[in-house]
């Protein structure tokens, strides 16, 4: 590392809602190798704040999978569930700026809104609760970002993806949720706060999260946080061209381990852009 240069810090941040598959392995390998090439640090963070889907048994499996792949991480594994006060503080800062409001609408009500166009995360919220004069906070509610007001304050924003400047367009997401009814934070707020808090300089993740980066860049500006460099990589697909995912039965790394595959050899193949394991790409 050149004297005075900021050390590269990358991270792998899975949610323990199931076992890892090849797509996860690709992100982990690329993030790990980027840090190691630059003499930097590779962190592991467990995003475990969803009480309805996260399972503790998956945490041990995730760490075992990374070890099988030969990916050593630096420092202690951070759990989002231990950082809830940080998310609350960030939300309070946005409340103080008048940039968030409580929303009492159900998903069904939002989906039924004929005027709500569909964005990357489903129907864009039509703003039903934005102007409530006396909201009853004793009722179940989430907290939404007033996108129009936030964009006006932040002004023009951009980030780099593989070194290429990308103009941020967070408005396309509408008034996104920052704190859920059933969880103390949304993915958008937690990941933005965590990456800044852990000093992450480079974020390696799949292109399925490219659109979310527009929102993360806005939150960085509103909260006065640094903007990492982004490296979104193509998603892995099966033999039919479908994205590998838990819900579509993608084989897990645990399955590959049980089948006798060499995890370090698999990691090396992923780093070369090869991703055909001995195990079938789709689970039976």
Short mmCIF file of the C-alpha atoms (twelve columns), coordinates in Angstrom:
data_MODEL
# 
_entry.id   MODEL 
# 
loop_
_atom_site.group_PDB 
_atom_site.id 
_atom_site.type_symbol 
_atom_site.label_atom_id 
_atom_site.label_alt_id 
_atom_site.label_comp_id 
_atom_site.label_asym_id 
_atom_site.label_seq_id 
_atom_site.Cartn_x 
_atom_site.Cartn_y 
_atom_site.Cartn_z 
_atom_site.pdbx_PDB_model_num 
ATOM 1   C CA . UNK A 1   0.000   0.000   0.000   1 
ATOM 2   C CA . UNK A 2   1.310   3.458   -0.905  1 
ATOM 3   C CA . UNK A 3   2.051   5.626   2.174   1 
ATOM 4   C CA . UNK A 4   -0.911  7.923   2.868   1 
ATOM 5   C CA . UNK A 5   -3.278  5.823   0.762   1 
ATOM 6   C CA . UNK A 6   -6.510  4.635   2.417   1 
ATOM 7   C CA . UNK A 7   -6.423  0.894   2.951   1 
ATOM 8   C CA . UNK A 8   -9.009  -1.018  0.928   1 
ATOM 9   C CA . UNK A 9   -11.745 -2.550  3.074   1 
ATOM 10  C CA . UNK A 10  -14.338 -4.884  1.570   1 
ATOM 11  C CA . UNK A 11  -17.095 -6.912  3.152   1 
ATOM 12  C CA . UNK A 12  -19.379 -9.885  2.651   1 
ATOM 13  C CA . UNK A 13  -22.743 -9.346  4.353   1 
ATOM 14  C CA . UNK A 14  -25.179 -12.257 3.979   1 
ATOM 15  C CA . UNK A 15  -28.553 -12.605 5.687   1 
ATOM 16  C CA . UNK A 16  -28.985 -15.879 7.617   1 
ATOM 17  C CA . UNK A 17  -32.309 -16.669 5.958   1 
ATOM 18  C CA . UNK A 18  -30.988 -19.813 4.281   1 
ATOM 19  C CA . UNK A 19  -27.805 -21.472 3.152   1 
ATOM 20  C CA . UNK A 20  -25.336 -19.883 0.766   1 
ATOM 21  C CA . UNK A 21  -25.247 -20.841 -2.910  1 
ATOM 22  C CA . UNK A 22  -22.818 -20.153 -5.748  1 
ATOM 23  C CA . UNK A 23  -24.060 -16.614 -6.272  1 
ATOM 24  C CA . UNK A 24  -23.162 -15.765 -2.697  1 
ATOM 25  C CA . UNK A 25  -19.808 -17.480 -3.116  1 
ATOM 26  C CA . UNK A 26  -19.043 -15.344 -6.156  1 
ATOM 27  C CA . UNK A 27  -19.616 -12.103 -4.210  1 
ATOM 28  C CA . UNK A 28  -17.588 -13.336 -1.249  1 
ATOM 29  C CA . UNK A 29  -14.653 -14.500 -3.388  1 
ATOM 30  C CA . UNK A 30  -14.517 -11.284 -5.415  1 
ATOM 31  C CA . UNK A 31  -14.701 -9.104  -2.301  1 
ATOM 32  C CA . UNK A 32  -12.067 -11.174 -0.523  1 
ATOM 33  C CA . UNK A 33  -9.666  -11.189 -3.458  1 
ATOM 34  C CA . UNK A 34  -10.030 -7.443  -4.087  1 
ATOM 35  C CA . UNK A 35  -8.985  -6.729  -0.508  1 
ATOM 36  C CA . UNK A 36  -6.119  -9.194  -0.539  1 
ATOM 37  C CA . UNK A 37  -4.694  -7.876  -3.812  1 
ATOM 38  C CA . UNK A 38  -4.556  -4.393  -2.302  1 
ATOM 39  C CA . UNK A 39  -3.182  -5.455  1.064   1 
ATOM 40  C CA . UNK A 40  -6.494  -4.502  2.625   1 
ATOM 41  C CA . UNK A 41  -9.072  -6.005  4.951   1 
ATOM 42  C CA . UNK A 42  -11.980 -8.354  4.254   1 
ATOM 43  C CA . UNK A 43  -14.866 -8.179  6.737   1 
ATOM 44  C CA . UNK A 44  -17.832 -10.442 7.373   1 
ATOM 45  C CA . UNK A 45  -21.119 -8.978  8.604   1 
ATOM 46  C CA . UNK A 46  -24.258 -10.985 9.371   1 
ATOM 47  C CA . UNK A 47  -27.412 -9.059  8.465   1 
ATOM 48  C CA . UNK A 48  -29.769 -10.616 11.003  1 
ATOM 49  C CA . UNK A 49  -32.405 -8.017  11.864  1 
ATOM 50  C CA . UNK A 50  -35.357 -9.705  10.116  1 
ATOM 51  C CA . UNK A 51  -37.033 -11.598 12.987  1 
ATOM 52  C CA . UNK A 52  -39.386 -13.546 10.741  1 
ATOM 53  C CA . UNK A 53  -36.788 -15.018 8.351   1 
ATOM 54  C CA . UNK A 54  -33.360 -15.086 10.030  1 
ATOM 55  C CA . UNK A 55  -32.279 -18.343 11.672  1 
ATOM 56  C CA . UNK A 56  -29.318 -18.727 14.021  1 
ATOM 57  C CA . UNK A 57  -28.434 -22.144 12.607  1 
ATOM 58  C CA . UNK A 58  -27.657 -20.553 9.254   1 
ATOM 59  C CA . UNK A 59  -24.971 -18.305 10.783  1 
ATOM 60  C CA . UNK A 60  -22.707 -21.254 11.634  1 
ATOM 61  C CA . UNK A 61  -23.251 -22.721 8.175   1 
ATOM 62  C CA . UNK A 62  -22.336 -19.424 6.496   1 
ATOM 63  C CA . UNK A 63  -19.056 -19.206 8.403   1 
ATOM 64  C CA . UNK A 64  -18.283 -22.869 7.676   1 
ATOM 65  C CA . UNK A 65  -18.911 -22.254 3.968   1 
ATOM 66  C CA . UNK A 66  -16.500 -19.318 3.906   1 
ATOM 67  C CA . UNK A 67  -13.867 -21.397 5.653   1 
ATOM 68  C CA . UNK A 68  -14.393 -24.219 3.127   1 
ATOM 69  C CA . UNK A 69  -13.840 -21.722 0.316   1 
ATOM 70  C CA . UNK A 70  -10.585 -20.664 1.953   1 
ATOM 71  C CA . UNK A 71  -11.780 -17.117 2.647   1 
ATOM 72  C CA . UNK A 72  -10.274 -15.804 5.881   1 
ATOM 73  C CA . UNK A 73  -11.852 -12.635 7.263   1 
ATOM 74  C CA . UNK A 74  -10.310 -9.928  9.398   1 
ATOM 75  C CA . UNK A 75  -11.526 -9.094  12.876  1 
ATOM 76  C CA . UNK A 76  -14.697 -10.245 14.581  1 
ATOM 77  C CA . UNK A 77  -17.858 -11.085 12.683  1 
ATOM 78  C CA . UNK A 78  -20.273 -8.163  13.143  1 
ATOM 79  C CA . UNK A 79  -23.976 -8.797  13.715  1 
ATOM 80  C CA . UNK A 80  -26.539 -6.203  12.716  1 
ATOM 81  C CA . UNK A 81  -28.662 -7.237  15.676  1 
ATOM 82  C CA . UNK A 82  -25.988 -5.696  17.928  1 
ATOM 83  C CA . UNK A 83  -26.106 -2.351  16.095  1 
ATOM 84  C CA . UNK A 84  -29.772 -1.383  16.431  1 
ATOM 85  C CA . UNK A 85  -28.984 1.784   18.402  1 
ATOM 86  C CA . UNK A 86  -26.922 3.070   15.471  1 
ATOM 87  C CA . UNK A 87  -29.835 2.646   13.062  1 
ATOM 88  C CA . UNK A 88  -32.190 4.364   15.510  1 
ATOM 89  C CA . UNK A 89  -29.770 7.279   15.803  1 
ATOM 90  C CA . UNK A 90  -29.553 7.623   12.018  1 
ATOM 91  C CA . UNK A 91  -33.345 7.546   11.750  1 
ATOM 92  C CA . UNK A 92  -33.596 10.207  14.463  1 
ATOM 93  C CA . UNK A 93  -31.247 12.443  12.460  1 
ATOM 94  C CA . UNK A 94  -33.518 12.141  9.450   1 
ATOM 95  C CA . UNK A 95  -36.585 12.803  11.604  1 
ATOM 96  C CA . UNK A 96  -34.935 15.968  12.914  1 
ATOM 97  C CA . UNK A 97  -34.499 17.118  9.322   1 
ATOM 98  C CA . UNK A 98  -38.186 16.465  8.593   1 
ATOM 99  C CA . UNK A 99  -37.267 13.852  5.999   1 
ATOM 100 C CA . UNK A 100 -39.238 10.843  7.241   1 
ATOM 101 C CA . UNK A 101 -42.857 10.201  8.142   1 
ATOM 102 C CA . UNK A 102 -44.846 7.309   9.654   1 
ATOM 103 C CA . UNK A 103 -46.786 5.108   7.268   1 
ATOM 104 C CA . UNK A 104 -49.681 2.872   8.326   1 
ATOM 105 C CA . UNK A 105 -50.515 1.343   4.932   1 
ATOM 106 C CA . UNK A 106 -50.435 -2.411  4.379   1 
ATOM 107 C CA . UNK A 107 -48.735 -4.050  1.421   1 
ATOM 108 C CA . UNK A 108 -52.137 -5.028  0.065   1 
ATOM 109 C CA . UNK A 109 -53.336 -1.420  0.189   1 
ATOM 110 C CA . UNK A 110 -50.252 -0.212  -1.639  1 
ATOM 111 C CA . UNK A 111 -50.501 -2.928  -4.279  1 
ATOM 112 C CA . UNK A 112 -54.168 -2.071  -4.827  1 
ATOM 113 C CA . UNK A 113 -53.354 1.541   -5.635  1 
ATOM 114 C CA . UNK A 114 -54.001 1.875   -9.345  1 
ATOM 115 C CA . UNK A 115 -51.859 4.985   -9.537  1 
ATOM 116 C CA . UNK A 116 -48.737 3.301   -8.133  1 
ATOM 117 C CA . UNK A 117 -46.266 2.379   -10.905 1 
ATOM 118 C CA . UNK A 118 -44.010 -0.608  -10.352 1 
ATOM 119 C CA . UNK A 119 -40.346 -0.083  -9.560  1 
ATOM 120 C CA . UNK A 120 -37.493 -2.388  -8.697  1 
ATOM 121 C CA . UNK A 121 -39.015 -3.388  -5.348  1 
ATOM 122 C CA . UNK A 122 -42.671 -3.639  -6.330  1 
ATOM 123 C CA . UNK A 123 -45.283 -0.886  -6.437  1 
ATOM 124 C CA . UNK A 124 -43.917 2.570   -5.744  1 
ATOM 125 C CA . UNK A 125 -45.600 3.991   -2.656  1 
ATOM 126 C CA . UNK A 126 -48.237 6.593   -3.653  1 
ATOM 127 C CA . UNK A 127 -47.634 8.845   -0.617  1 
ATOM 128 C CA . UNK A 128 -50.923 8.143   1.165   1 
ATOM 129 C CA . UNK A 129 -49.566 8.885   4.658   1 
ATOM 130 C CA . UNK A 130 -47.134 11.626  3.708   1 
ATOM 131 C CA . UNK A 131 -49.351 14.521  4.765   1 
ATOM 132 C CA . UNK A 132 -51.090 13.093  7.851   1 
ATOM 133 C CA . UNK A 133 -51.537 15.925  10.340  1 
ATOM 134 C CA . UNK A 134 -51.879 13.904  13.547  1 
ATOM 135 C CA . UNK A 135 -50.593 10.339  13.051  1 
ATOM 136 C CA . UNK A 136 -51.375 7.825   15.786  1 
ATOM 137 C CA . UNK A 137 -47.954 6.345   16.532  1 
ATOM 138 C CA . UNK A 138 -49.536 3.774   18.848  1 
ATOM 139 C CA . UNK A 139 -50.666 1.939   15.716  1 
ATOM 140 C CA . UNK A 140 -48.234 -0.346  13.847  1 
ATOM 141 C CA . UNK A 141 -46.291 1.751   11.357  1 
ATOM 142 C CA . UNK A 142 -43.109 1.963   9.357   1 
ATOM 143 C CA . UNK A 143 -41.036 5.072   8.644   1 
ATOM 144 C CA . UNK A 144 -40.676 6.256   5.063   1 
ATOM 145 C CA . UNK A 145 -38.271 8.702   3.478   1 
ATOM 146 C CA . UNK A 146 -39.915 11.764  1.924   1 
ATOM 147 C CA . UNK A 147 -38.086 11.231  -1.332  1 
ATOM 148 C CA . UNK A 148 -38.951 14.503  -3.062  1 
ATOM 149 C CA . UNK A 149 -37.823 16.566  -0.087  1 
ATOM 150 C CA . UNK A 150 -34.680 14.453  0.405   1 
ATOM 151 C CA . UNK A 151 -33.650 14.742  -3.245  1 
ATOM 152 C CA . UNK A 152 -34.196 18.505  -3.177  1 
ATOM 153 C CA . UNK A 153 -31.903 18.825  -0.166  1 
ATOM 154 C CA . UNK A 154 -29.198 16.482  -1.427  1 
ATOM 155 C CA . UNK A 155 -29.033 17.844  -4.972  1 
ATOM 156 C CA . UNK A 156 -27.250 16.026  -7.791  1 
ATOM 157 C CA . UNK A 157 -25.373 12.921  -6.678  1 
ATOM 158 C CA . UNK A 158 -23.263 10.200  -8.261  1 
ATOM 159 C CA . UNK A 159 -21.117 7.199   -7.421  1 
ATOM 160 C CA . UNK A 160 -18.580 5.080   -9.310  1 
ATOM 161 C CA . UNK A 161 -19.167 1.529   -10.467 1 
ATOM 162 C CA . UNK A 162 -16.004 -0.203  -11.689 1 
ATOM 163 C CA . UNK A 163 -14.551 3.290   -11.956 1 
ATOM 164 C CA . UNK A 164 -17.370 4.621   -14.156 1 
ATOM 165 C CA . UNK A 165 -19.394 7.569   -12.868 1 
ATOM 166 C CA . UNK A 166 -23.100 6.800   -12.366 1 
ATOM 167 C CA . UNK A 167 -25.659 9.572   -11.858 1 
ATOM 168 C CA . UNK A 168 -27.857 8.761   -8.874  1 
ATOM 169 C CA . UNK A 169 -31.614 8.673   -9.463  1 
ATOM 170 C CA . UNK A 170 -33.149 7.681   -6.116  1 
ATOM 171 C CA . UNK A 171 -36.498 9.281   -6.956  1 
ATOM 172 C CA . UNK A 172 -37.436 6.285   -9.103  1 
ATOM 173 C CA . UNK A 173 -37.877 4.267   -5.886  1 
ATOM 174 C CA . UNK A 174 -40.427 6.613   -4.356  1 
ATOM 175 C CA . UNK A 175 -40.747 7.015   -0.593  1 
ATOM 176 C CA . UNK A 176 -38.728 3.978   0.502   1 
ATOM 177 C CA . UNK A 177 -39.091 2.364   3.920   1 
ATOM 178 C CA . UNK A 178 -36.238 3.099   6.340   1 
ATOM 179 C CA . UNK A 179 -37.649 1.367   9.435   1 
ATOM 180 C CA . UNK A 180 -40.115 -1.477  9.066   1 
ATOM 181 C CA . UNK A 181 -43.167 -2.373  11.110  1 
ATOM 182 C CA . UNK A 182 -41.606 -5.731  12.022  1 
ATOM 183 C CA . UNK A 183 -37.926 -4.714  12.169  1 
ATOM 184 C CA . UNK A 184 -36.055 -1.704  13.566  1 
ATOM 185 C CA . UNK A 185 -34.439 -0.849  10.252  1 
ATOM 186 C CA . UNK A 186 -34.737 -1.516  6.554   1 
ATOM 187 C CA . UNK A 187 -31.958 -2.944  4.413   1 
ATOM 188 C CA . UNK A 188 -31.346 0.484   2.895   1 
ATOM 189 C CA . UNK A 189 -30.688 2.268   6.184   1 
ATOM 190 C CA . UNK A 190 -28.819 -0.539  7.957   1 
ATOM 191 C CA . UNK A 191 -26.401 -1.305  5.134   1 
ATOM 192 C CA . UNK A 192 -25.613 2.377   4.604   1 
ATOM 193 C CA . UNK A 193 -24.893 2.950   8.295   1 
ATOM 194 C CA . UNK A 194 -22.899 -0.271  8.634   1 
ATOM 195 C CA . UNK A 195 -20.673 0.240   5.599   1 
ATOM 196 C CA . UNK A 196 -19.741 3.696   6.835   1 
ATOM 197 C CA . UNK A 197 -19.289 2.553   10.420  1 
ATOM 198 C CA . UNK A 198 -16.979 -0.281  9.397   1 
ATOM 199 C CA . UNK A 199 -14.925 1.891   7.088   1 
ATOM 200 C CA . UNK A 200 -15.817 -0.083  3.964   1 
ATOM 201 C CA . UNK A 201 -14.136 1.511   0.945   1 
ATOM 202 C CA . UNK A 202 -15.216 -0.926  -1.783  1 
ATOM 203 C CA . UNK A 203 -18.535 -2.755  -2.073  1 
ATOM 204 C CA . UNK A 204 -18.652 -5.900  -4.197  1 
ATOM 205 C CA . UNK A 205 -22.139 -7.273  -4.819  1 
ATOM 206 C CA . UNK A 206 -24.421 -8.557  -7.568  1 
ATOM 207 C CA . UNK A 207 -26.201 -6.427  -10.134 1 
ATOM 208 C CA . UNK A 208 -29.510 -7.261  -8.437  1 
ATOM 209 C CA . UNK A 209 -28.546 -4.572  -5.905  1 
ATOM 210 C CA . UNK A 210 -27.422 -1.992  -8.453  1 
ATOM 211 C CA . UNK A 211 -30.743 -0.137  -8.301  1 
ATOM 212 C CA . UNK A 212 -30.618 0.016   -4.499  1 
ATOM 213 C CA . UNK A 213 -27.345 1.941   -4.735  1 
ATOM 214 C CA . UNK A 214 -29.300 5.010   -5.884  1 
ATOM 215 C CA . UNK A 215 -31.025 5.050   -2.487  1 
ATOM 216 C CA . UNK A 216 -27.832 4.296   -0.562  1 
ATOM 217 C CA . UNK A 217 -26.032 7.182   -2.249  1 
ATOM 218 C CA . UNK A 218 -28.832 9.527   -1.190  1 
ATOM 219 C CA . UNK A 219 -28.724 8.315   2.416   1 
ATOM 220 C CA . UNK A 220 -24.951 8.794   2.483   1 
ATOM 221 C CA . UNK A 221 -25.446 12.414  1.455   1 
ATOM 222 C CA . UNK A 222 -28.242 13.066  3.966   1 
ATOM 223 C CA . UNK A 223 -26.306 11.508  6.861   1 
ATOM 224 C CA . UNK A 224 -22.926 12.972  5.931   1 
ATOM 225 C CA . UNK A 225 -21.355 9.553   5.317   1 
ATOM 226 C CA . UNK A 226 -18.554 8.672   2.861   1 
ATOM 227 C CA . UNK A 227 -19.348 7.030   -0.465  1 
ATOM 228 C CA . UNK A 228 -17.555 3.745   -1.178  1 
ATOM 229 C CA . UNK A 229 -16.491 2.568   -4.606  1 
ATOM 230 C CA . UNK A 230 -18.944 0.038   -6.033  1 
ATOM 231 C CA . UNK A 231 -18.217 -3.102  -8.023  1 
ATOM 232 C CA . UNK A 232 -21.468 -4.768  -9.113  1 
ATOM 233 C CA . UNK A 233 -20.892 -8.114  -10.798 1 
ATOM 234 C CA . UNK A 234 -23.171 -10.108 -13.136 1 
ATOM 235 C CA . UNK A 235 -25.428 -12.670 -11.489 1 
ATOM 236 C CA . UNK A 236 -24.760 -16.366 -11.922 1 
ATOM 237 C CA . UNK A 237 -27.417 -18.351 -13.758 1 
ATOM 238 C CA . UNK A 238 -28.322 -22.006 -14.126 1 
ATOM 239 C CA . UNK A 239 -28.405 -24.042 -17.328 1 
ATOM 240 C CA . UNK A 240 -31.728 -22.429 -18.287 1 
ATOM 241 C CA . UNK A 241 -30.444 -18.909 -17.840 1 
ATOM 242 C CA . UNK A 242 -32.352 -18.336 -14.598 1 
ATOM 243 C CA . UNK A 243 -30.715 -16.473 -11.751 1 
ATOM 244 C CA . UNK A 244 -29.377 -18.682 -8.975  1 
ATOM 245 C CA . UNK A 245 -31.484 -18.046 -5.877  1 
ATOM 246 C CA . UNK A 246 -32.667 -19.785 -2.738  1 
ATOM 247 C CA . UNK A 247 -36.270 -19.624 -3.848  1 
ATOM 248 C CA . UNK A 248 -35.527 -21.363 -7.172  1 
ATOM 249 C CA . UNK A 249 -33.720 -24.301 -5.581  1 
ATOM 250 C CA . UNK A 250 -30.119 -23.360 -6.310  1 
ATOM 251 C CA . UNK A 251 -27.800 -25.980 -4.753  1 
ATOM 252 C CA . UNK A 252 -26.162 -24.827 -1.570  1 
ATOM 253 C CA . UNK A 253 -22.472 -24.693 -0.802  1 
ATOM 254 C CA . UNK A 254 -23.199 -27.158 2.005   1 
ATOM 255 C CA . UNK A 255 -24.526 -29.578 -0.620  1 
ATOM 256 C CA . UNK A 256 -21.338 -29.175 -2.642  1 
ATOM 257 C CA . UNK A 257 -19.241 -29.800 0.447   1 
ATOM 258 C CA . UNK A 258 -21.195 -32.975 1.184   1 
ATOM 259 C CA . UNK A 259 -20.639 -34.068 -2.425  1 
ATOM 260 C CA . UNK A 260 -16.890 -33.916 -1.878  1 
ATOM 261 C CA . UNK A 261 -16.063 -30.820 -3.903  1 
ATOM 262 C CA . UNK A 262 -12.889 -28.879 -3.210  1 
ATOM 263 C CA . UNK A 263 -13.973 -25.491 -1.844  1 
ATOM 264 C CA . UNK A 264 -10.653 -23.757 -2.518  1 
ATOM 265 C CA . UNK A 265 -10.632 -25.022 -6.098  1 
ATOM 266 C CA . UNK A 266 -14.193 -23.761 -6.504  1 
ATOM 267 C CA . UNK A 267 -13.196 -20.332 -5.153  1 
ATOM 268 C CA . UNK A 268 -10.289 -20.182 -7.602  1 
ATOM 269 C CA . UNK A 269 -12.641 -21.082 -10.468 1 
ATOM 270 C CA . UNK A 270 -15.104 -18.368 -9.446  1 
ATOM 271 C CA . UNK A 271 -12.265 -15.847 -9.350  1 
ATOM 272 C CA . UNK A 272 -11.423 -16.824 -12.957 1 
ATOM 273 C CA . UNK A 273 -15.046 -16.363 -14.012 1 
ATOM 274 C CA . UNK A 274 -15.825 -20.076 -14.107 1 
ATOM 275 C CA . UNK A 275 -18.758 -21.334 -12.105 1 
ATOM 276 C CA . UNK A 276 -19.620 -24.852 -13.169 1 
ATOM 277 C CA . UNK A 277 -19.375 -27.070 -10.064 1 
ATOM 278 C CA . UNK A 278 -19.458 -30.855 -10.148 1 
ATOM 279 C CA . UNK A 279 -22.780 -30.650 -8.343  1 
ATOM 280 C CA . UNK A 280 -25.754 -29.846 -10.576 1 
ATOM 281 C CA . UNK A 281 -26.538 -26.146 -10.796 1 
ATOM 282 C CA . UNK A 282 -30.148 -26.787 -9.853  1 
ATOM 283 C CA . UNK A 283 -31.061 -28.893 -6.863  1 
ATOM 284 C CA . UNK A 284 -33.375 -31.837 -7.559  1 
# 
